[in-house]
């Protein structure tokens, strides 16, 4: 499991000062990008290797409100890896209290710039092995 910390900006909130639900997808993306950097395979490398990773599915369960000025930690980890896709889980906690504020999940495919599936073990074995190694560490 890797972590990504951030502070909530005013523009991410609604009139009540609560983070708008649409921002959680962005938070998950920020955490996933940081995660891939931490494991040595940043998005820039993925894309220069010809891998595009569209979101296939995303979900979030909101447990407690996150507000303007809060600092949060997002724990991110892979939960499944196949030849053509992977999934991550996310847990958003308040940095000052440790309270879990939200939990989420996203699934991503792997395609090339022409939109054709990338078979990771065959075409990008180093990236595939990186994901598998991280999955094993988490389980």
C-alpha positions as CSV (number, residue, x, y, z in Angstrom):
1,X,0.0,0.0,0.0
2,X,1.2,3.4,-0.9
3,X,0.0,6.8,0.4
4,X,-0.8,10.2,-1.1
5,X,-1.4,13.2,1.1
6,X,-3.2,16.4,0.1
7,X,-5.0,19.4,1.5
8,X,-8.5,20.3,0.4
9,X,-8.8,23.4,-1.7
10,X,-11.8,25.8,-1.4
11,X,-12.7,25.4,-5.1
12,X,-13.2,21.6,-4.5
13,X,-16.1,22.3,-2.1
14,X,-19.8,23.2,-2.4
15,X,-21.6,26.0,-0.7
16,X,-21.6,24.1,2.6
17,X,-17.8,23.7,2.5
18,X,-18.0,20.0,1.8
19,X,-15.9,18.4,-1.0
20,X,-18.2,17.9,-4.0
21,X,-18.5,14.2,-4.8
22,X,-17.1,14.6,-8.3
23,X,-13.7,15.5,-6.9
24,X,-13.1,12.0,-5.5
25,X,-12.4,10.6,-9.0
26,X,-9.7,13.3,-9.3
27,X,-8.3,12.4,-5.9
28,X,-8.2,8.8,-6.8
29,X,-6.4,9.7,-10.1
30,X,-3.9,11.8,-8.2
31,X,-3.2,9.0,-5.8
32,X,-2.9,6.4,-8.6
33,X,-0.4,8.7,-10.4
34,X,1.6,9.1,-7.2
35,X,1.4,5.3,-6.6
36,X,2.9,4.5,-10.1
37,X,5.7,7.0,-9.5
38,X,6.5,5.3,-6.2
39,X,6.7,1.9,-7.7
40,X,9.0,3.2,-10.5
41,X,6.6,3.2,-13.4
42,X,5.2,6.8,-13.7
43,X,2.5,7.7,-16.2
44,X,5.0,9.5,-18.4
45,X,6.9,6.3,-18.8
46,X,3.7,4.3,-19.4
47,X,2.7,6.7,-22.1
48,X,6.1,6.9,-23.7
49,X,6.0,3.1,-23.8
50,X,2.8,3.3,-25.7
51,X,0.4,2.4,-22.9
52,X,-2.8,4.3,-22.4
53,X,-4.9,3.4,-19.4
54,X,-8.6,4.4,-19.7
55,X,-10.9,4.1,-16.7
56,X,-13.4,1.2,-17.2
57,X,-15.2,1.6,-13.9
58,X,-15.0,3.8,-10.8
59,X,-17.0,3.8,-7.5
60,X,-16.9,5.6,-4.2
61,X,-18.6,5.0,-0.9
62,X,-18.8,8.2,1.1
63,X,-18.6,7.6,4.9
64,X,-18.0,11.1,6.4
65,X,-17.7,14.5,4.8
66,X,-14.4,16.0,3.9
67,X,-14.3,19.8,4.2
68,X,-12.3,22.8,3.0
69,X,-9.0,22.9,4.8
70,X,-9.0,19.2,5.8
71,X,-5.8,17.3,5.0
72,X,-6.4,13.8,3.8
73,X,-4.3,10.7,3.1
74,X,-5.3,8.4,0.3
75,X,-4.1,4.8,0.7
76,X,-4.0,3.1,-2.8
77,X,-3.2,-0.4,-3.7
78,X,-3.7,-2.8,-6.6
79,X,-6.4,-5.4,-6.0
80,X,-6.3,-7.3,-9.3
81,X,-4.1,-7.5,-12.3
82,X,-4.8,-9.3,-15.6
83,X,-3.1,-9.4,-19.0
84,X,-5.2,-6.4,-20.2
85,X,-6.5,-4.6,-17.1
86,X,-6.0,-3.8,-13.4
87,X,-8.0,-2.5,-10.5
88,X,-7.1,-0.3,-7.5
89,X,-8.7,0.3,-4.1
90,X,-8.6,3.6,-2.3
91,X,-9.2,4.6,1.3
92,X,-9.4,8.3,2.2
93,X,-8.6,9.2,5.8
94,X,-8.5,12.4,7.7
95,X,-4.8,13.1,8.5
96,X,-5.5,14.7,11.9
97,X,-8.1,12.2,13.2
98,X,-7.4,9.0,11.3
99,X,-11.1,8.8,10.6
100,X,-11.9,6.9,7.3
101,X,-13.9,9.4,5.2
102,X,-14.4,7.4,1.9
103,X,-13.5,4.2,0.2
104,X,-13.3,3.6,-3.5
105,X,-12.3,1.4,-6.4
106,X,-11.3,1.9,-10.0
107,X,-10.6,-0.4,-12.9
108,X,-8.4,0.4,-15.9
109,X,-7.7,-1.2,-19.2
110,X,-4.5,-1.0,-21.2
111,X,-4.6,0.1,-24.9
112,X,-2.1,1.5,-27.4
113,X,-2.5,4.9,-29.1
114,X,-4.5,3.2,-31.9
115,X,-7.1,2.0,-29.3
116,X,-6.1,-1.7,-29.5
117,X,-5.6,-3.7,-26.3
118,X,-2.1,-4.1,-25.0
119,X,-1.4,-7.6,-23.8
120,X,1.0,-6.7,-20.9
121,X,2.9,-9.9,-20.4
122,X,3.7,-10.1,-24.1
123,X,4.1,-6.5,-25.1
124,X,5.1,-4.7,-21.8
125,X,6.5,-7.5,-19.5
126,X,8.4,-5.1,-17.2
127,X,5.2,-3.1,-16.5
128,X,3.2,-6.3,-16.0
129,X,5.8,-7.7,-13.6
130,X,5.8,-4.4,-11.6
131,X,2.1,-4.6,-11.2
132,X,2.2,-8.3,-10.2
133,X,4.9,-7.7,-7.7
134,X,2.9,-4.9,-6.1
135,X,-0.2,-7.1,-6.0
136,X,1.8,-9.9,-4.2
137,X,3.1,-7.4,-1.7
138,X,-0.4,-6.3,-0.9
139,X,-1.8,-9.9,-0.5
